[in-house]
Amino acid sequence: MMKANAVWKGKMSFEGSVAAGFSLPMDTSVESGGENNGFRPVELLLVGLAGCTAMDVISILQKKRQDVTAFEVRVAEAERAADHPRVYTHIVLEYVVTGRGIDRAAVERAVELSETKYCSAQGMLGKVANIEKRIIVLEAETA
């Protein structure tokens, strides 16, 4: 069972933490009563989505013995509904894989497995948002 909490630090500032001992600052804009000194909670949903699928994809690519030298998952776009609760409605994920002789089909399959089988964050957010994927494969420079 996972546990997490948010402890108020004043104004709209909170410290989020998990049982493993990790913590991070959360806040909102000055216009919304905060001091703009931390993550917005809804931003953390996007960070969690990117991290969840990134871990799946890199694990699968390593098992497929792909020579990855750099890897990044970017949330290139994230649109929210106009009305509250302002859920995400459309998210664009960009998978940028750099390596030597990377098999694009292996990357596509890894992304598909993350989307359809492994990534809990994608499974949840995909219930309310259309999640679009872009895959970019780059050849690593030789030294």
KOLLOTOR-889964 format. One record per residue (C-alpha): y, x, z; residue number from 1. Coordinates in Angstrom, 1 decimal. Layout:
BEGIN
     c2     c1     c3 seq
      Y      X      Z NUM
...
end
This chain:
BEGIN
     c2     c1     c3 seq
    0.0    0.0    0.0   1
    3.4    1.3   -0.9   2
    6.4    0.9    1.3   3
   10.1    1.5    0.7   4
   13.4    0.7    2.4   5
   17.1    0.7    2.0   6
   19.4    1.7    4.9   7
   23.0    0.7    4.8   8
   25.5    3.6    5.1   9
   28.7    1.6    4.8  10
   30.6   -0.4    2.2  11
   28.0   -0.8   -0.6  12
   26.3    2.5    0.0  13
   22.6    2.7    0.9  14
   19.9    5.4    1.3  15
   16.7    4.4   -0.3  16
   13.5    6.0    0.9  17
    9.7    5.9    0.7  18
    7.0    6.6    3.2  19
    6.3   10.0    1.6  20
    9.7   11.1    2.9  21
   11.7   11.2   -0.3  22
   15.2    9.6   -0.4  23
   18.0    9.0   -2.7  24
   21.6    7.6   -2.6  25
   22.4    4.1   -3.9  26
   25.8    2.6   -4.4  27
   27.9    0.6   -6.8  28
   31.2    1.0   -8.6  29
   34.6    1.1   -6.8  30
   35.4   -2.2   -8.6  31
   32.4   -3.8   -7.0  32
   33.2   -2.5   -3.5  33
   31.3    0.7   -3.6  34
   32.3    4.4   -3.8  35
   30.3    5.3   -6.9  36
   28.3    7.9   -5.1  37
   24.7    7.0   -6.0  38
   22.3    5.3   -8.3  39
   22.7    1.7   -9.1  40
   19.4   -0.1   -8.0  41
   18.9   -1.5  -11.5  42
   19.3    2.1  -12.9  43
   16.4    3.1  -10.8  44
   14.2    0.5  -12.5  45
   15.0    2.4  -15.8  46
   14.3    5.8  -14.2  47
   11.0    4.4  -12.9  48
   10.1    3.1  -16.3  49
   10.8    6.4  -18.0  50
    9.0    8.4  -15.4  51
    6.0    6.1  -15.3  52
    5.4    6.2  -19.0  53
    6.3    9.9  -19.2  54
    3.6   10.8  -16.7  55
    1.0    8.8  -18.6  56
    1.9   10.2  -22.0  57
    2.0   13.9  -20.9  58
   -1.3   13.5  -19.1  59
   -2.9   12.0  -22.2  60
   -1.5   14.7  -24.5  61
   -2.7   17.4  -22.2  62
   -6.2   15.9  -22.3  63
   -6.0   15.8  -26.1  64
   -5.1   19.5  -25.9  65
   -1.7   19.1  -27.6  66
    0.5   22.2  -27.3  67
    3.6   20.5  -25.8  68
    6.4   22.9  -24.9  69
    9.0   20.2  -24.0  70
    8.9   16.5  -23.4  71
   11.4   13.8  -22.5  72
   11.5   10.0  -22.3  73
   14.9    8.6  -22.8  74
   16.1    5.1  -22.1  75
   18.3    5.0  -25.2  76
   19.4    1.5  -24.7  77
   19.1   -1.2  -22.0  78
   20.6   -4.6  -22.4  79
   20.9   -7.1  -19.6  80
   21.3  -10.9  -19.6  81
   24.9  -12.2  -19.3  82
   24.0  -14.6  -16.5  83
   22.6  -13.7  -13.0  84
   20.2  -12.4  -12.1  85
   21.1  -10.3  -15.2  86
   17.6   -9.1  -15.9  87
   16.9   -6.5  -18.6  88
   16.3   -8.3  -21.9  89
   15.9   -5.3  -24.3  90
   15.0   -1.7  -23.6  91
   14.6    1.1  -26.1  92
   12.5    4.1  -25.1  93
   12.6    7.3  -27.0  94
    9.7    9.7  -26.6  95
   10.8   13.2  -27.7  96
    7.8   15.6  -27.9  97
    8.4   19.2  -28.8  98
    5.5   21.6  -29.4  99
    3.3   23.6  -31.7 100
    1.4   21.6  -34.3 101
    1.7   18.3  -32.4 102
   -0.5   15.5  -33.9 103
    1.9   12.5  -34.3 104
   -1.1   10.2  -34.2 105
   -2.1   11.6  -30.8 106
    1.4   10.9  -29.5 107
    1.4    7.4  -30.9 108
   -1.9    6.7  -29.3 109
   -0.7    8.1  -25.9 110
    2.4    5.9  -26.0 111
    0.2    2.9  -26.9 112
   -2.2    3.5  -24.0 113
    0.7    3.9  -21.6 114
    2.2    0.7  -22.8 115
   -0.9   -1.4  -22.9 116
   -3.1    0.1  -20.1 117
   -1.6    2.5  -17.7 118
    2.2    2.1  -17.0 119
    2.7   -0.4  -14.2 120
    6.5   -0.3  -14.6 121
    6.2   -1.1  -18.3 122
    3.8   -3.9  -17.5 123
    6.3   -5.5  -15.2 124
    9.5   -5.0  -17.1 125
    7.7   -6.0  -20.3 126
    7.3   -9.5  -18.9 127
   11.1  -10.1  -19.1 128
   12.3   -7.5  -21.6 129
   11.5   -6.6  -25.2 130
   10.6   -2.8  -24.9 131
   11.0   -1.0  -28.2 132
    9.6    2.5  -28.7 133
   10.8    5.4  -30.8 134
    8.7    8.5  -31.2 135
   10.3   11.8  -32.2 136
    8.0   14.9  -32.7 137
    9.7   18.2  -33.1 138
    8.1   21.6  -34.0 139
    8.8   24.2  -31.3 140
   10.7   27.3  -32.5 141
    8.6   30.4  -32.7 142
    9.7   33.5  -30.8 143
end
